[in-house]
Amino acid sequence: MEAESTRQQKVARQVLKDLSEIFRERGMAAFNGALISVTSVRVTPDLASAKVRLSIFPSEKASAVLEMVEAASRSIRGELGRRVSKQLRVVPELTYFIDDSLDYAGRIDSLLKK
């Protein structure tokens, strides 16, 4: 896997920042009372698509909330487009994934305590 270019990293940081604000502004009520954090964004070299990792709390709701996010994907991308229109010509196509690293760390922690 090749290293990300500076441009990819800048776009990824911008997308992460703006998506985080969008989820915060829409609030927990829009997503069944779940708190959504954007943990990472990876942008393809052509800047046409981005993989977005979401941390969802409580994690029991993760798959249901991910479906809600995917259903609202067009409006989220539209909002992102309005925010990055000055910096980007093309808004990346967004693909969402659940980042369960916190759950994984929690499981390891509880196993170590036993």
PyMOL commands that set and color helices and strands:
alter all, ss='L'
color gray80, all
select helices_A, chain A and resi 6-26+28-31+59-71+73-84+101-113
alter helices_A, ss='H'
color red, helices_A
select strands_A, chain A and resi 35-43+49-57+93-98
alter strands_A, ss='S'
color yellow, strands_A
deselect
rebuild
show_as cartoon
